[in-house]
Amino acid sequence: GGSKAIGMFAPFLDDKSVKLIGVEAGGETGPVGDNPKHSATLSGGKPGVLHGNRTYLLQDVHGQIIETHSISAGLDYPAVGPQHAALKDSGRAEYVWVTDKEALNAIQTCSRTEGIIPALEPAHAIAYVIKMAKDLPKDHIVLLNLCGRGDKDMVTVAKALGYDV
């Protein structure tokens, strides 16, 4: 998980003036509470091994993978690539999460203001940028990876927004 973000981070890894922020799928609740429904592995997971990789996983006390949730099928996964785990552990990258609801709001905002229908995956990043950009100095540059096609997610988005499809 996180291959598109790693591709975006790679050219900037050695440039410490660039802050790297990965945005995870917070699902319904984010990684909080007794029964969280999310896929935020770096924010709410613990180290473990899956598919031969040591990384952060969403797992129970016995090391068994637990059920994940994200409105985005592409983010609904209990692990993350080991490169992201290393970036988190080294402090080179920061990882945050946004909820399904915030991602849905970001899709609507981006569609209305930019005329671009983002896919659900980058909508999570858009949601975080919307939150954090207002606190940045005007001379800062924000670079966001807007990958995928939002048209593939329209039925999912419409249903989540309460439309009969």
LOKOLTOR-732474 format. One line per field, with one value per atom (N, C-alpha, C, O): residue number from 1; atom name; x, y, z. Coordinates in Angstrom, 3 decimals, padded with zeros to 6 digits. Atoms other than C-alpha are relative to their C-alpha. Layout:
N
pos	(NUM/...)
site	(CA/...)
u	(X/...)
v	(Y/...)
w	(Z/...)
This chain:
165
pos	(1/1/1/1/2/2/2/2/3/3/3/3/4/4/4/4/5/5/5/5/6/6/6/6/7/7/7/7/8/8/8/8/9/9/9/9/10/10/10/10/11/11/11/11/12/12/12/12/13/13/13/13/14/14/14/14/15/15/15/15/16/16/16/16/17/17/17/17/18/18/18/18/19/19/19/19/20/20/20/20/21/21/21/21/22/22/22/22/23/23/23/23/24/24/24/24/25/25/25/25/26/26/26/26/27/27/27/27/28/28/28/28/29/29/29/29/30/30/30/30/31/31/31/31/32/32/32/32/33/33/33/33/34/34/34/34/35/35/35/35/36/36/36/36/37/37/37/37/38/38/38/38/39/39/39/39/40/40/40/40/41/41/41/41/42/42/42/42/43/43/43/43/44/44/44/44/45/45/45/45/46/46/46/46/47/47/47/47/48/48/48/48/49/49/49/49/50/50/50/50/51/51/51/51/52/52/52/52/53/53/53/53/54/54/54/54/55/55/55/55/56/56/56/56/57/57/57/57/58/58/58/58/59/59/59/59/60/60/60/60/61/61/61/61/62/62/62/62/63/63/63/63/64/64/64/64/65/65/65/65/66/66/66/66/67/67/67/67/68/68/68/68/69/69/69/69/70/70/70/70/71/71/71/71/72/72/72/72/73/73/73/73/74/74/74/74/75/75/75/75/76/76/76/76/77/77/77/77/78/78/78/78/79/79/79/79/80/80/80/80/81/81/81/81/82/82/82/82/83/83/83/83/84/84/84/84/85/85/85/85/86/86/86/86/87/87/87/87/88/88/88/88/89/89/89/89/90/90/90/90/91/91/91/91/92/92/92/92/93/93/93/93/94/94/94/94/95/95/95/95/96/96/96/96/97/97/97/97/98/98/98/98/99/99/99/99/100/100/100/100/101/101/101/101/102/102/102/102/103/103/103/103/104/104/104/104/105/105/105/105/106/106/106/106/107/107/107/107/108/108/108/108/109/109/109/109/110/110/110/110/111/111/111/111/112/112/112/112/113/113/113/113/114/114/114/114/115/115/115/115/116/116/116/116/117/117/117/117/118/118/118/118/119/119/119/119/120/120/120/120/121/121/121/121/122/122/122/122/123/123/123/123/124/124/124/124/125/125/125/125/126/126/126/126/127/127/127/127/128/128/128/128/129/129/129/129/130/130/130/130/131/131/131/131/132/132/132/132/133/133/133/133/134/134/134/134/135/135/135/135/136/136/136/136/137/137/137/137/138/138/138/138/139/139/139/139/140/140/140/140/141/141/141/141/142/142/142/142/143/143/143/143/144/144/144/144/145/145/145/145/146/146/146/146/147/147/147/147/148/148/148/148/149/149/149/149/150/150/150/150/151/151/151/151/152/152/152/152/153/153/153/153/154/154/154/154/155/155/155/155/156/156/156/156/157/157/157/157/158/158/158/158/159/159/159/159/160/160/160/160/161/161/161/161/162/162/162/162/163/163/163/163/164/164/164/164/165/165/165/165)
site	(N/CA/C/O/N/CA/C/O/N/CA/C/O/N/CA/C/O/N/CA/C/O/N/CA/C/O/N/CA/C/O/N/CA/C/O/N/CA/C/O/N/CA/C/O/N/CA/C/O/N/CA/C/O/N/CA/C/O/N/CA/C/O/N/CA/C/O/N/CA/C/O/N/CA/C/O/N/CA/C/O/N/CA/C/O/N/CA/C/O/N/CA/C/O/N/CA/C/O/N/CA/C/O/N/CA/C/O/N/CA/C/O/N/CA/C/O/N/CA/C/O/N/CA/C/O/N/CA/C/O/N/CA/C/O/N/CA/C/O/N/CA/C/O/N/CA/C/O/N/CA/C/O/N/CA/C/O/N/CA/C/O/N/CA/C/O/N/CA/C/O/N/CA/C/O/N/CA/C/O/N/CA/C/O/N/CA/C/O/N/CA/C/O/N/CA/C/O/N/CA/C/O/N/CA/C/O/N/CA/C/O/N/CA/C/O/N/CA/C/O/N/CA/C/O/N/CA/C/O/N/CA/C/O/N/CA/C/O/N/CA/C/O/N/CA/C/O/N/CA/C/O/N/CA/C/O/N/CA/C/O/N/CA/C/O/N/CA/C/O/N/CA/C/O/N/CA/C/O/N/CA/C/O/N/CA/C/O/N/CA/C/O/N/CA/C/O/N/CA/C/O/N/CA/C/O/N/CA/C/O/N/CA/C/O/N/CA/C/O/N/CA/C/O/N/CA/C/O/N/CA/C/O/N/CA/C/O/N/CA/C/O/N/CA/C/O/N/CA/C/O/N/CA/C/O/N/CA/C/O/N/CA/C/O/N/CA/C/O/N/CA/C/O/N/CA/C/O/N/CA/C/O/N/CA/C/O/N/CA/C/O/N/CA/C/O/N/CA/C/O/N/CA/C/O/N/CA/C/O/N/CA/C/O/N/CA/C/O/N/CA/C/O/N/CA/C/O/N/CA/C/O/N/CA/C/O/N/CA/C/O/N/CA/C/O/N/CA/C/O/N/CA/C/O/N/CA/C/O/N/CA/C/O/N/CA/C/O/N/CA/C/O/N/CA/C/O/N/CA/C/O/N/CA/C/O/N/CA/C/O/N/CA/C/O/N/CA/C/O/N/CA/C/O/N/CA/C/O/N/CA/C/O/N/CA/C/O/N/CA/C/O/N/CA/C/O/N/CA/C/O/N/CA/C/O/N/CA/C/O/N/CA/C/O/N/CA/C/O/N/CA/C/O/N/CA/C/O/N/CA/C/O/N/CA/C/O/N/CA/C/O/N/CA/C/O/N/CA/C/O/N/CA/C/O/N/CA/C/O/N/CA/C/O/N/CA/C/O/N/CA/C/O/N/CA/C/O/N/CA/C/O/N/CA/C/O/N/CA/C/O/N/CA/C/O/N/CA/C/O/N/CA/C/O/N/CA/C/O/N/CA/C/O/N/CA/C/O/N/CA/C/O/N/CA/C/O/N/CA/C/O/N/CA/C/O/N/CA/C/O/N/CA/C/O/N/CA/C/O/N/CA/C/O/N/CA/C/O/N/CA/C/O/N/CA/C/O/N/CA/C/O/N/CA/C/O/N/CA/C/O/N/CA/C/O/N/CA/C/O/N/CA/C/O/N/CA/C/O/N/CA/C/O/N/CA/C/O/N/CA/C/O)
u	(000.808/000.000/000.852/001.927/-000.677/001.041/000.975/001.834/-000.968/002.863/-000.040/001.003/000.082/001.566/000.652/001.335/-000.623/002.631/001.519/002.237/-001.455/006.098/000.591/001.664/-000.464/006.461/000.065/000.956/000.022/005.567/001.072/001.687/-000.983/007.849/001.440/002.306/-001.371/010.915/000.915/002.038/-000.917/012.323/000.356/001.319/-000.193/012.100/000.596/000.782/-000.459/013.452/001.238/001.335/-001.242/016.867/-000.097/000.826/000.183/015.487/-000.775/-002.004/000.625/014.810/-000.865/-001.615/000.867/013.173/-001.423/-002.339/001.316/010.259/-000.605/-000.013/000.720/007.755/-000.845/-001.647/000.755/006.334/-001.141/-000.919/001.178/002.795/-000.812/-001.224/000.860/000.897/-001.353/-001.439/001.357/-002.863/-000.643/-000.731/000.579/-004.530/-001.519/-002.121/001.454/-008.104/-000.484/-000.321/000.531/-009.709/-001.346/-001.857/001.272/-012.916/-001.085/-001.227/001.115/-015.877/000.460/-000.086/-000.351/-014.069/001.435/001.760/-001.426/-010.342/000.472/-000.333/-000.538/-008.046/-000.218/000.735/000.330/-009.848/-001.143/-001.906/001.097/-012.201/000.273/001.326/-000.142/-012.751/-000.222/000.328/000.296/-014.062/000.127/-000.858/-000.152/-012.571/-000.243/000.089/000.246/-013.648/000.796/000.331/-000.909/-010.720/001.016/001.009/-001.117/-007.721/001.298/002.202/-001.170/-005.167/001.089/001.228/-000.977/-002.339/001.159/001.623/-001.132/000.428/-000.435/000.337/000.515/-001.735/-000.550/-000.514/000.649/-003.444/000.472/-000.082/-000.479/-001.484/001.223/001.738/-001.196/001.383/000.901/000.415/-000.904/004.491/-000.352/-000.751/000.251/004.046/000.471/001.034/-000.429/004.716/-001.225/-002.028/001.062/002.299/000.595/001.282/-000.517/003.150/001.521/002.071/-001.459/006.793/000.608/001.830/-000.495/007.066/-000.231/-001.319/000.188/007.650/-000.423/000.291/000.584/005.485/-001.014/-001.041/001.079/002.572/-001.258/-001.597/001.201/-000.566/-001.131/-000.903/001.169/-004.080/-000.238/-000.643/000.033/-004.094/-000.518/-000.494/000.470/-005.553/001.177/002.324/-001.058/-003.609/000.741/001.836/-000.628/-002.821/000.753/001.276/-000.698/-001.313/-000.813/-000.278/000.872/-004.296/-000.549/-000.909/000.494/-005.394/-001.460/-002.266/001.379/-008.561/-000.686/-000.035/000.788/-011.342/000.299/000.396/-000.266/-010.636/-001.225/-002.156/001.084/-012.932/000.523/001.246/-000.161/-012.628/-001.034/-001.331/000.919/-015.124/000.728/000.105/-000.819/-012.269/000.520/001.302/-000.465/-011.719/001.520/002.136/-001.442/-008.151/000.781/001.992/-000.669/-007.366/-000.421/000.100/000.556/-009.265/000.898/000.603/-001.027/-006.243/000.651/000.830/-000.494/-004.740/001.493/002.016/-001.448/-001.102/000.400/-000.427/-000.561/001.148/001.384/002.012/-001.322/004.328/001.085/001.000/-001.056/007.488/000.792/001.411/-000.675/008.943/-000.662/000.018/000.712/006.239/000.269/000.416/-000.318/006.890/001.363/001.524/-001.343/010.569/-000.009/000.661/000.079/009.729/-000.666/-000.254/000.649/007.401/000.979/001.157/-000.905/009.920/001.189/001.674/-001.141/012.716/-000.413/000.434/000.493/010.498/000.069/-000.260/-000.108/011.098/-001.363/-001.509/001.356/007.387/-000.962/-000.759/001.079/004.311/-001.224/-001.455/001.204/001.107/-001.204/-001.186/001.232/-002.368/-001.158/-000.960/001.156/-005.871/-001.168/-001.278/001.269/-009.176/-001.104/-000.856/001.138/-012.609/-000.611/-000.326/000.768/-014.828/-000.781/-000.810/000.825/-017.064/000.838/000.403/-000.876/-014.156/000.427/000.511/-000.377/-013.085/-001.163/-000.957/001.178/-016.639/-000.185/-000.498/000.092/-016.724/001.067/000.812/-001.089/-013.374/-000.316/000.013/000.404/-014.727/-000.948/-000.799/000.970/-017.607/000.669/000.391/-000.686/-015.377/000.877/000.829/-000.893/-012.815/-000.807/-000.441/000.839/-015.543/-000.619/-000.665/000.656/-017.294/000.989/000.715/-000.926/-014.237/001.017/001.466/-001.031/-011.820/-000.519/000.172/000.527/-014.073/000.666/000.598/-000.680/-012.083/-000.716/-000.908/000.609/-013.800/001.117/001.551/-001.096/-011.118/-000.492/-001.649/000.293/-011.020/-000.043/000.452/000.097/-011.751/001.366/001.530/-001.317/-008.086/000.620/000.933/-000.595/-006.681/-000.938/-000.485/000.930/-009.842/000.371/000.114/-000.463/-008.410/001.098/001.097/-001.071/-005.312/-000.560/-000.130/000.622/-007.446/-000.649/-000.518/000.653/-009.441/001.016/000.763/-001.016/-006.266/000.597/000.822/-000.553/-004.860/-000.971/-000.545/001.000/-008.109/000.091/000.002/-000.096/-007.745/001.279/001.235/-001.278/-004.053/000.443/001.230/-000.483/-003.599/-000.319/000.448/000.382/-005.411/000.983/001.039/-000.962/-002.693/001.418/002.321/-001.333/000.260/000.273/-000.643/-000.350/002.134/-000.267/-000.203/000.371/001.202/001.122/000.849/-001.105/004.678/000.322/001.254/-000.224/004.478/-000.669/-001.700/000.533/003.874/-000.472/000.243/000.543/001.658/-000.077/-000.632/000.028/002.111/-000.802/-000.473/000.890/-000.629/-000.055/-000.156/000.072/-000.691/-001.469/-002.131/001.400/-004.057/-000.061/-000.120/-000.035/-004.068/-001.401/-002.295/001.258/-006.895/-001.079/-000.879/001.156/-010.280/-001.210/-001.553/001.146/-013.270/-001.256/-002.146/001.220/-015.842/-000.214/-001.357/000.137/-015.128/-000.653/-001.161/000.525/-016.292/-001.385/-001.909/001.238/-019.508/-001.152/-001.912/001.088/-021.904/000.239/-000.686/-000.340/-020.110/-000.239/-000.830/000.155/-020.047/-001.476/-001.928/001.425/-023.699/-000.755/-001.561/000.666/-024.860/000.377/-000.482/-000.458/-022.751/-000.617/-000.804/000.618/-024.297/-001.523/-002.197/001.432/-027.790/-000.822/-002.050/000.739/-028.708/-000.389/000.347/000.475/-030.734/000.604/000.332/-000.673/-028.651/-000.440/000.008)
v	(-001.188/000.000/001.252/001.291/-001.284/003.549/000.210/001.087/-000.100/003.057/001.358/001.876/-001.309/006.297/001.076/001.959/-000.978/008.276/-000.150/000.850/000.206/006.691/000.561/001.163/-000.569/007.627/001.515/002.123/-001.455/011.203/000.470/001.515/-000.370/011.281/-000.145/000.648/000.400/009.733/001.158/001.233/-001.072/012.866/000.975/001.733/-000.972/014.796/-000.593/000.127/000.660/012.261/000.649/000.758/-000.592/013.929/001.502/002.100/-001.443/017.483/000.258/000.207/-000.169/018.185/001.257/001.423/-001.180/021.511/-000.349/000.462/000.458/019.491/-000.886/-001.887/000.796/018.188/-001.035/-000.685/001.088/014.802/-000.409/-000.760/000.364/014.079/-001.008/-000.735/001.008/010.907/000.035/000.199/-000.060/010.848/-001.373/-001.945/001.339/007.622/000.045/001.084/000.148/006.358/-000.186/-001.255/000.058/007.154/-000.685/-000.887/000.718/005.388/000.761/001.974/-000.614/006.038/000.703/001.742/-000.476/006.654/000.461/001.127/-000.186/006.964/-001.048/-001.844/001.024/004.877/000.333/000.386/-000.341/005.773/-000.882/-001.427/000.756/004.001/-001.487/-001.965/001.434/000.355/-000.838/-001.934/000.764/-000.754/000.900/001.152/-000.946/001.571/-000.641/-001.804/000.457/001.263/000.910/001.976/-000.815/002.540/-000.883/-002.104/000.684/001.600/000.788/000.703/-000.849/003.994/-000.808/-000.748/000.937/001.504/000.682/000.184/-000.675/003.974/000.800/000.955/-000.766/006.043/-000.895/-000.529/000.851/003.125/-001.434/-002.243/001.377/-000.027/-000.223/000.692/000.393/-001.880/-000.802/-001.404/000.771/-003.464/-001.486/-002.068/001.422/-006.960/-000.417/000.389/000.523/-009.155/-000.500/-001.270/000.449/-009.657/-000.111/000.801/000.231/-011.106/000.152/000.604/-000.041/-011.292/001.358/001.504/-001.351/-007.586/000.366/000.145/-000.566/-006.103/001.448/002.253/-001.320/-003.036/000.240/-000.501/-000.247/-001.540/-000.702/-000.646/000.769/-003.671/000.354/000.791/-000.048/-003.460/-001.434/-002.280/001.368/-006.526/-000.019/000.989/000.147/-007.871/-000.346/-000.384/000.285/-008.753/-001.298/-001.519/001.268/-012.172/000.097/-000.904/-000.183/-010.697/-000.364/-000.434/000.332/-011.626/001.288/002.229/-001.171/-009.144/000.248/-000.681/-000.359/-007.278/000.624/001.034/-000.575/-006.019/001.489/002.212/-001.409/-002.688/000.639/-000.050/-000.699/-000.024/001.294/002.059/-001.281/002.771/000.048/-000.967/-000.156/004.147/-000.266/-000.620/000.234/003.816/-001.429/-001.821/001.388/000.228/-000.062/-001.006/-000.028/001.176/000.268/000.046/-000.282/002.198/-000.965/-000.902/000.930/-000.574/-001.230/-002.283/001.042/-002.697/000.075/001.174/-000.002/-003.760/000.263/000.134/-000.206/-002.928/001.191/001.819/-001.076/-000.376/-000.449/-001.278/000.368/-000.653/000.267/001.237/-000.157/-001.081/001.301/001.751/-001.288/002.113/001.061/001.876/-000.965/004.121/-000.267/000.670/000.340/002.251/000.577/001.135/-000.525/003.220/001.527/002.105/-001.460/006.861/000.486/001.496/-000.355/006.997/-000.174/000.731/000.293/005.359/000.954/001.283/-000.922/007.678/001.441/002.300/-001.359/010.743/000.841/002.026/-000.765/011.756/000.372/001.416/-000.300/011.587/-000.044/-000.758/-000.046/012.366/-000.637/-000.482/000.644/010.373/000.425/000.380/-000.474/011.683/-000.764/-001.507/000.680/010.416/000.962/001.924/-000.713/011.809/-001.041/-002.164/000.920/010.221/-000.108/000.689/000.153/008.954/001.276/001.752/-001.201/011.974/001.173/001.916/-001.081/014.391/-000.215/000.741/000.309/012.627/000.299/000.840/-000.298/012.873/001.506/001.974/-001.460/016.590/000.554/001.497/-000.453/017.009/-000.263/000.553/000.289/015.330/001.085/001.594/-001.019/017.778/001.363/002.076/-001.288/020.790/000.086/001.080/000.008/019.848/000.032/000.727/000.033/019.100/001.362/001.813/-001.302/022.417/001.120/001.977/-001.126/024.665/-000.156/000.840/000.228/023.049/-000.690/-000.722/000.734/021.074/-001.351/-001.933/001.295/017.932/-000.935/-000.600/001.005/014.823/-000.932/-001.797/000.854/013.203/-001.388/-001.566/001.341/009.510/000.058/001.006/000.035/008.520/-000.022/000.576/000.081/007.739/001.386/001.744/-001.319/011.240/000.987/002.020/-000.881/012.813/000.089/001.105/-000.048/011.894/001.056/001.823/-000.998/013.982/001.406/002.352/-001.306/016.825/000.495/001.667/-000.385/016.822/000.529/001.527/-000.464/017.155/001.332/002.218/-001.257/019.892/001.150/002.242/-001.035/021.846/000.431/001.619/-000.318/021.626/000.761/001.749/-000.554/022.495/001.230/002.022/-001.102/025.009/001.367/002.314/-001.308/027.789/000.493/001.691/-000.378/027.754/000.189/000.543/-000.139/027.852/001.442/002.161/-001.317/031.030/000.037/-000.990/-000.140/032.379/-000.396/-000.723/000.331/031.675/-001.497/-001.902/001.450/027.913/-000.624/-000.148/000.729/025.512/-001.368/-002.063/001.317/022.446/-000.793/-000.332/000.892/019.578/-001.232/-001.905/001.113/016.936/-000.946/-000.499/000.999/013.715/-000.305/-000.996/000.196/013.729/-001.114/-000.858/001.174/010.213/-000.600/-000.320/000.725/008.082/000.805/001.955/-000.607/008.855/-000.096/-001.176/-000.020/009.907/-000.610/-001.006/000.554/008.656/-001.452/-001.906/001.404/005.067/-000.134/-001.201/000.034/005.976/000.627/000.709/-000.773/007.811/-000.749/-000.141/000.747/005.035/-000.063/000.155/000.051/004.630/001.350/001.425/-001.350/008.397/000.378/000.889/-000.344/008.875/-000.716/-000.103/000.750/006.118/000.546/000.678/-000.525/007.506/001.360/001.715/-001.313/010.934/-000.077/000.947/000.188/009.451/000.007/000.063/000.035/009.370/-001.428/-002.371/001.306/006.488/-000.287/000.423/000.318/004.858/-001.361/-001.821)
w	(000.000/000.000/000.000/000.598/000.003/-000.674/-001.141/-001.066/001.098/-003.982/-000.697/-001.096/000.653/-005.481/000.861/000.344/-000.900/-002.417/000.006/-000.015/000.020/-002.402/-001.287/-001.270/001.264/-006.058/000.047/-000.545/-000.143/-005.168/000.982/000.773/-001.020/-002.103/-000.496/-000.126/000.360/-003.788/-000.414/000.086/000.409/-005.499/001.124/001.006/-001.072/-002.218/001.276/002.257/-001.227/000.287/000.607/001.829/-000.512/000.586/000.240/000.792/-000.168/000.586/001.289/001.305/-001.321/004.263/000.086/001.048/-000.016/003.371/-000.437/-000.299/000.443/001.962/001.081/001.485/-000.997/004.500/-000.737/-001.603/000.623/003.483/000.924/002.083/-000.789/004.672/-000.797/-001.924/000.594/003.868/000.682/001.899/-000.555/004.324/-000.121/-001.207/-000.066/005.408/000.071/000.344/-000.026/005.250/001.433/002.022/-001.358/008.588/000.100/001.201/-000.013/007.559/000.729/000.573/-000.731/009.817/001.267/001.638/-001.339/013.086/000.157/001.139/-000.223/012.523/000.998/001.481/-000.900/014.735/001.471/002.249/-001.384/017.965/000.500/-000.297/-000.595/020.348/000.077/-000.345/-000.221/021.193/-001.254/-001.366/001.207/017.793/-001.230/-001.924/001.102/015.196/-001.361/-001.587/001.374/011.558/-000.925/-001.327/000.795/009.507/-000.707/-000.555/000.658/007.374/000.183/-000.647/-000.266/008.898/000.698/001.920/-000.566/009.390/000.709/001.735/-000.636/010.222/001.217/002.164/-001.134/012.559/001.097/002.272/-000.991/014.278/000.034/000.778/000.047/013.480/000.864/001.508/-000.742/015.079/-000.940/-001.898/000.863/013.543/-000.023/000.986/000.189/012.159/-001.378/-002.119/001.295/009.142/-000.768/-000.242/000.893/006.232/-001.399/-001.860/001.355/002.812/-000.055/-001.058/-000.038/003.871/000.284/000.255/-000.288/004.718/001.452/001.983/-001.337/008.149/-000.196/-000.793/000.189/008.274/001.110/002.092/-000.959/010.202/-000.498/-001.680/000.323/010.310/000.943/002.071/-000.874/011.656/000.434/-000.364/-000.510/013.873/001.429/002.135/-001.377/017.085/000.914/000.470/-000.980/020.254/-000.301/000.217/000.366/018.763/-001.333/-001.823/001.265/015.584/-001.221/-002.327/001.128/013.424/-000.621/000.086/000.718/010.766/000.369/000.407/-000.338/011.742/-001.215/-002.176/001.085/009.510/-000.131/000.861/000.275/007.877/-000.634/-001.051/000.684/006.493/-000.612/000.026/000.674/003.971/-001.106/-001.735/001.123/001.509/-001.315/-002.316/001.187/-000.985/-000.014/000.852/000.102/-002.082/-000.117/000.377/000.178/-003.019/001.269/001.305/-001.278/000.568/001.097/002.211/-000.988/002.355/000.112/-000.452/-000.089/003.292/001.384/001.909/-001.383/006.662/000.161/001.268/-000.089/005.845/-000.862/-001.522/000.816/004.198/-000.444/000.215/000.493/002.155/001.033/001.786/-000.999/004.228/-000.141/000.823/000.161/002.749/000.874/001.497/-000.842/004.505/001.476/002.261/-001.391/007.748/000.379/001.465/-000.268/007.505/000.079/000.935/-000.037/006.737/001.281/001.851/-001.268/009.736/001.154/001.969/-001.114/012.068/000.053/001.135/000.032/010.929/000.259/000.503/-000.177/011.311/-001.271/-001.240/001.248/007.679/-000.565/-001.201/000.475/006.864/001.177/002.159/-000.994/008.899/-000.646/-001.845/000.533/008.517/000.825/002.055/-000.612/009.252/-000.635/-001.596/000.583/008.559/-000.106/000.653/000.135/007.358/-000.153/-000.594/000.028/007.536/-001.400/-002.294/001.243/004.745/-000.295/-001.429/000.169/005.317/-000.509/-001.389/000.457/004.903/-001.452/-002.223/001.386/001.694/-000.949/-002.035/000.825/000.329/-000.172/-001.266/000.090/001.139/-000.942/-001.691/000.871/-000.633/-001.470/-002.331/001.382/-003.773/-000.492/-001.603/000.397/-003.842/-000.170/-001.134/000.078/-003.162/-001.241/-001.965/001.167/-005.820/-001.301/-002.249/001.202/-008.360/-000.276/-001.421/000.168/-007.748/-000.301/-001.141/000.131/-007.506/-001.125/-001.692/001.011/-009.972/-001.261/-002.279/001.143/-012.312/-000.198/-001.281/000.038/-011.500/000.963/002.132/-000.870/-010.154/000.458/-000.304/-000.462/-008.001/000.392/000.772/-000.507/-007.200/001.526/002.136/-001.461/-003.613/000.682/001.745/-000.630/-002.893/000.194/001.329/-000.219/-003.540/000.685/001.177/-000.716/-002.097/001.478/002.123/-001.391/001.305/000.154/001.117/-000.043/000.555/-000.205/000.454/000.231/-000.790/001.287/001.640/-001.258/002.451/001.002/001.677/-000.949/004.500/-000.451/000.374/000.504/002.264/000.268/000.645/-000.283/002.628/001.462/001.770/-001.434/006.423/000.334/001.067/-000.428/006.658/-000.772/-000.253/000.841/003.842/000.592/000.420/-000.551/005.669/001.057/001.337/-001.032/008.345/-000.538/000.220/000.591/005.934/-000.412/-000.812/000.540/005.079/-001.507/-002.184/001.412/001.656/-000.962/-002.117/000.900/000.247/-000.041/-000.736/000.023/000.906/-001.227/-001.703/001.152/-001.959/000.475/001.196/-000.325/-001.564/-001.297/-002.294/001.153/-003.983/000.394/001.371/-000.310/-004.035/-001.195/-002.338/001.066/-006.042/-000.291/000.483/000.385/-007.826/-001.038/-002.241/000.876/-009.261/-000.147/000.651/000.169/-010.582/-000.691/-001.082/000.666/-012.077/000.922/001.404/-000.879/-010.041/-000.574/000.179/000.583/-012.521/000.417/000.478/-000.404/-011.414/001.377/001.723/-001.363/-007.894/000.142/001.253/-000.097/-008.744/000.659/001.413/-000.643/-007.693/001.507/002.289/-001.429/-004.351/000.655/001.732/-000.545/-003.799/000.079/001.103/000.018/-004.802/001.119/001.817/-001.075/-002.440/001.370/002.241/-001.292/000.419/000.310/001.474/-000.184/-000.132/000.071/000.179/-000.174/000.052/-001.265/-001.197/001.257/-003.624/-000.341/-000.052/000.445/-005.027/-001.371/-002.339/001.267/-007.739/-000.479/-001.529)
